[in-house]
Amino acid sequence: MNTTTWIGRKVAELLPAKKSTQNTATAHAKTAQAATKKVATATLPPRSTRERLQATLGQRGEALSPRAMRHTLDALQSIIDPQVSEVEGGRRAIALAAWYQTATSAQRHDMWLLMSEQFVADPHKVQAAQAQFAAAVGTPDEAVAEVHYRRATVSPRRRLLQRFSVNPDGIRFLVDLRADMQPHLKADKRLQALDVEMEYMFSTWFDVGFLDLRRISWDSPASLIEKLIKYEAVHDIKGWADVKNRLDSDRRCYGFFHPRLPDEPLIFVEVALVDAIADSITPLLDESAAAADLGHATTAIFYSISNTQTGLRGVSFGDSLIKRVVETLKAEFPKLRVFATLSPIPGFRPWLGKNATAMLARLDDKARATLGRALGAEPPTAAHLLAAADAALSLPANAPVRQMLLQCAAHYLGQEMVDGKPLDPVARFHLGNGARVERLNWAGDPSAKGLKQSYGLMVNYLYDLRRLDKHRALLAQGKVAVASGLDDLRF
């Protein structure tokens, strides 16, 4: 029996066996026993994979029995068996991947746990190498000792992931596996070792140096255009007429592609070529609007950037994508001078709901009294402000409530930080790339989604190519680059 057949048989043992009439009585007996144990096991903490591998019987809530766990571990270990070739290891990985595709979510969870807990670096080798390195610091042997230490800390889990990746569909399998795992990370910290290892490996495999920048146009394959509809994360695409508008002559759409995922954009950006910085998303998404005259285009508006692969979370593409797209656009349209975004503010409304009282406290007596009269409540309270904000689109230009919302948004984007980074996720992305907060746009997105996120407010981030490094350095100091026009909105 060859190794591949053996692996196939072992993996097959993980699948639930078909019931026969002869086993009916036994099944009823086991059901009764399980019911008896239910109360006793309900409060038991989850067992580690080490405990489960050494056990004879399973516990309630465990998808794989101890025997099945051992078979799964054998299958995983056989993939990186030092006695087998890269090709044979890849074949074994294919067999296990085939089982994984048919496994339940709970069974997959058990496999993740094995990969996370059972494929760790040898602690004794790590300790010895660390001591050797510490003793060699400052001596001619320091460099060699460092190499030995680095090698000792590499886990066999990394080799396992590499063996999966050599297969034609291996990269796709691993990206999907990590995507499956994401919703479980907060509840089960034991999976973090595997998740971090995969993020590290993906950051190497998906380095931007290995990615292709491709334009996506109306002439692209229909299957690729359908991916835009599927993955668009900022402004939902309503249908073919909508996507055709976004790929019109005055638009550009670019995506990063990996050679192993040639028909799957990893991230894509949608760009409108116009003659001024846009202040509303409505005309950009108007399917009936005529295409702009490219001869007068001076401004590129990045109005949607969407990551497509949950399994690549933590792997950064956006910074390089924008830089490459700017270079491509400048080569095609030498008259372009301004590169800016029209971006949502997804965290603003939830943040204001929690911080309205603190924002009201920042007003001086005169401003507070003016706002109170507008709200019909003196002094104004958070409840009154938030209730009035629900009707944001009907507020006139000089309304105190409107002015208050703009002030709060300016504070949120320019002042609210967490761990030294902007609190808002979109602001964190663009400001981290060296952009600056250029302008707030009232009713920039009057859609239901825009109102839910930010009372319809949108923001322009400006990419001043001469000041990107300066703005990044400023952010490293905990300060956000903001255009002078927004200073009037500071409390």
N, C-alpha and C positions, 0 to 999 in steps of 0.2 A: 504494500500500500504506500503510495507516494505521500509526501508531506501535505500537498494541497488537498488530497482526498481526506487525510486525517483531520485537517483543520475544518473542512466542510462538515465532517461528521460531528466534531466537537461543537461547532457552532449550531448545528441542527439540534443538538441536545438541549440548547437554550430555549428552543421554541416549545410552547405548551403542547403536551401530547393529547391526541384525540381520545375522548372517553369511549369506553366500550360498555356493553351491558353488564359484563362480568365485574366491572369496577364500580358499578352503581352503589352497591352496599358499602364498599370501602369509602367511596366519596361522601356518602351520608355520614358515616362515622367520623371522618375527618372534619366535616362541617360542624358536627356537634362538638368535637373537641375544640375547634377553633372558637366556637361561640363561648365555651367555658373559659377559654383563656383571654377572651376579648377584654374583659374588665381589668384583668391583672396586667395586661400588656399595654393598655391604653396610655398609661402615664410613663412608660419606660422611655428614657432618652434614646435617640438613634445610636446604633452601634457603629463603631468605626469599621472600615473594610477589613482591618486586621482581625477584629473580633469575629466578624461574619465569616471570614475565610477559615477560621479555626473552629467554628461551630458545627454542629450536626443538624440542628433544626433552625428554620427561619422564624422571624417574628412578624407580628402584624405590622403592615405598612412597608415591608420589604418586598420589592418586586421579584428579585432573583433569590432563589434558595442558596444556602451555603455551597451546595454542590455546583449549581449553575454559576455562582460567583467564581469558584475555582476554575471552572472550564473557561470562563471569560478571561480571567487573568492569564491562564495558560495560552489562550489564543493571542492575547496582547503581547505577552513575553516572547512568544514564538516569532513574532514579526521582527523583533530586534535580536534574535538569537545570533550570537557572533559566529556561529558555525555555518550560517546560511548566507547566500549571496544577496546583493541588493535586489536582483530580479525576483528571487524566491521570496524575500521579505515583502516585496511589493505585491506578489500574488496572495500571500497570506493576508495582507492588509485589505485587498479587494474582497476576500471571503468574509472578513469580519465586517467590512463596510456594508456588504449585502445583508448580513444579519441585522445590522443597525437600522437599515431602512425599513425593516419589517417589525422592529421592536416597538413596544409601547413607550410612552414618555417616561414612565417610572423605570422601565428596564434600561432606557438610555441614560437616565440619571445615575443608575448603578454603575454603568460603564464609565461615565465621567468621573465618578468617585474613585474608581480603580485607577484611572489614568492620573488623577490628581494626587492620590495618597500612596500609591504603590510604586511610582516611578520617580523617586526622589534621589538626589545625590547621596552617596555613601557618607554618613556623618563622620565616621572614623577617618576616612581619607581626607575629608574637608578639614577636620580638626588638625590632622598631621600636617597637611599642606599649609594651613594657616600659620601653624607654629614655625614651620620651616621658613616661610616668607618673612615672618616677624623677625626671626633670627638673622635673616640675610639682608635686611634693610640697611643700606649704607655700605654694603660690601660689594665686591665684583660679582657675587652670585645673585644679586637682587633680581635682575631681569629674568634669569632662569627660574628662580623660586616663584616669581609672579606668574610665569607661564604655567607652572605646575599647579599653582593655587587656582588659577582660572579654569584649568582643565578639570580639577577635582570638583569644582562647584557646578559643572554642567550636568544636568540631570539626564537620565536615560529617557525621560519623557520627550526631550528634544529630538532624540534619535527616532523615537516612535512617530512623532509628527512628520519627520523627514521621510520615513518609509511610506507613510500614507500619501505624501505629496508627490512621489515619483510616478504615480499612476496618472493616466490622461485626465481622469475625473477626480483625482485626489485633492487638488486645491479647492475645487467646488465642494467636495464632501466636507473638508475641514472648515471652510467658511460657513457652510450651513450648520455644521455641528456647533460651532461657537454661537451662531445665531440662536439655535435651539436652547442653549445654555443660559443666555443673557437674563431671561425672566427669573431664573432660579438663584442668581448670585447673591442677592441680598438676604434671602432666607437661609441659604446654606453656604457659610463661609468656607467650607471645606473645598469648594470648587474653585476658589480664587487662585490657587497655585496653577491649575490647568489654564484658567483664563488668562493670567498674566503671561504664562509661557507662550500661549498662542498669540497674544498681542505682540510679544517680542518677535516671534518668528514671522508674523505677518508684516511687521514694520520693515523687515529685511526683504521678504519676498515681494512686497508691494511697494518697494522704494520707487520714488517717482522717476528715477533713472531707467527703470524697466517698463514704464508705462508709455502708451502711445496717446497723443492728443489727436482726436479726430473730430471733424465737424459733422454734426448730425443735421441733415437737411430733409426737405420734403422728398428728395430723390433717394434717400436712404431706404434700405429694406423695411417693409411694413412691420416685420417682427421687431426691428430696432425702435421704430417710432412708437410701437405699442409699449415698449419698456419705458419711454418717457411718460406716457399716460399712467402707467402702473406706479412709477417711483416718484413722480412729482410730489414734493412735500410742502411747498410753500403756498402755491395757488393752484388748487385742483384743476385739472384739465377736464372739461365737460364733454368733449367729443372730438371727432376728426376735424370739424371746422375750427375749433379752438386751437388744436395743435398745429393746423395748417397756418393759422394766423401767427403763431409763435415761431414758425419756420419761414416766414415770408421774406421778401427780398431785403427789407430793412431790419431784419433780425439775424442773429447768429446764435447757434447752440453748439457747445463743445463739450466733449466728455473725455475722461481718462479711461483707457482700456488696458487690460493686462493680457499678455499673449496666451495665458492658459484659460482666460475667460473672454475670448475674442468678441463675443456678441452681447456682452453684458457691461454697460457703462458702470464704473465704480462710483463716479460722481459726475454730475453735469451742471452746466451753468447756462442760463438763458439771458441773452443780451439784446437790448433795444438800441438802435442807432438813431439818435435824435439831435436836435439843435440846442437843447438846454437841459439842465438837470430836471428830471421829472418829479412832480410833487403829488401824483396820484397814480394808482395802479389801474384805475378804470379805463382810461384811454389806451393804455398798453395792452389791455386784454379785450378791447373792443374788436370783435370779429368783423364788423362792417366798416371799420375805418380804413381809409386808403393808406397804402404804404408810404412812408416818408421818403423824401427826396434825398438820396444818399449823397448827392453833391453838396448839400448843406449840412450834413451831419458833422458835428463837432464834439459830440458827447456820447459816450458808451455807458448805458445804464444796465448794471447787473441787477436784474429784478427777481431772480430765483436761482438758488444754488441747492441742489438736493444730493445727499448721500444715498446710495441705493442698497448697501449691504450692511445689515445689522451686525453680521459676523466680523466686520472690519472696524467695529467701534474702537476708537482710540488710535487708529492709524490715520494720520493727517495727510489729506490731499489738497485741501482748499487753498492754502497759501500758494503752493506751486501751480495749481490750476489757474488761479487768477493771474499770476505773473506770466504764465505761458500764453494765456488768452490775450492779455494786454499786448504782448509782443506780436502775436499773430494779427491782431486788429490794427496795430500801428503800421505793420508792413502792408496790409491791404488798403487801409484808409489813412494816408499820411496827414489828413486834416484833423484827425481826432486829437483833441487836447485834454479833454476832461474824462476821467474814469471814476464813476461813482455808482453807488447802489441805491435802490429804493427798497428798503428793508422793513419787515415787520418788527414789532417790539413784543414778542410773545409772552414775556414775563411781567409786563407792566401792570395789567389789571389785577392779577392775583397779588402782586406786591403791594399795590395801593390799598387793596382790601384789608391788608394787615397793618399798614403804616399810615393810614389817613390821619389818625389822631396826631401822630408825630409831625406830619407835614403841616397840619393846621397850627401847631405850636410854633412853627418857624415864621409865621406871618407876623408883621408888626401890627400895632393896634388899629391903624387906619385901614390896612388891607383886610384885617379880620372883620372889622365892622362893615366894610363894603361887601364882603362875601356873605356875611350874615344877613344883610338886608336883601341880597339877591336870593338867598335860600329861604328867607322868611323865618329865620331862627337865629337869635342873637343870645349868646355866642353860637357860632356854627359848630356842629358836631360832625363826626365821621359819618354817621348814619345819614345825615342830611346831604352831605357832599356826595356820597356814593349813590344815593337815590337820584340826585340831580344829574349825575354823570351818566346814568342809564339813558338819558335823552340827549346825549352829546351831539348827535348830528343836527338837532333842531336849535342848538344854541347859536345866537348871533355872534358876530365877530368880536364885539366889545363886551360880551358877557363875562362877569367875574368868575363864574364857574369854569368857563373855557380857559381863561387865563390861569386859573389854579391848576387845571389838568396839565396844561403845557409846562408850568413851573415844576410840577411833580415829575413829569416825564423827563425834563431836563436834568433834574436832580437824580432820578433813577439811572439814567444813562451815564451821567458824568461823575457821580459820587458813590453809588452803591457798588461795593466790591466784596468779594469773598475769596479768601486765600490769595489776596493780591491781584485778583482778576475781576473784570466786570461781572456783575451778577447776571445780567441778561445774557442768554446763550448766544444770540446772534451778535450782540455787541462784543462779546468775548472773542468771537471768531474774527470779525473785521478789525477791531482795535488791536487784537493780537497780531494781525498781519500788517499793521502800520497805518491803517486808515485813521481818520478823525471824524468825530461827530460834526456833520456839516449843517444840517437843518432839520427841524421837526415839521411835519406836514399834517395839518388838521384835516380830518376826513380823507386821509390818503388811501384808506381801505375801508369803504363803507359796507363791506359784506358782513354777513353774520359772523364769520370767523374773525374778521378784523375787529369788530365790536367786542367780541368775546375776549380777544387777546389784549387789546389796548385802546378801547373806546374809539376805534377807527384811526388812531394815530399811526403814522409811519415815519421813518427817519432815513435821511440820506447820509451814508458814510462816503467820504471823499478819499480816493486813493491819489494823493499827491506824490508822484513818483520820486520827487526830489527830497521828500521829507519822511519817507517810510521808516528809515532807521531812527530818525530823531523821535518819531512818535512811539516806536517800540521801546526806545530807551526811557522815554517819559513814563510809559506804562509800567516799566520795570521798577520805577520809583513810586508806584502807586497813584499816578496821576493820569487822567484821561485827556487826550488831545481833543479840544472842543473849539469850534469856530467862534470868532469874536461875536457874531450875531446872537449866539445863545447865551452870552453873558447877561443880557437883559432879563433872562428868565431865571436867574439864580435867586434864591431866597435871600 
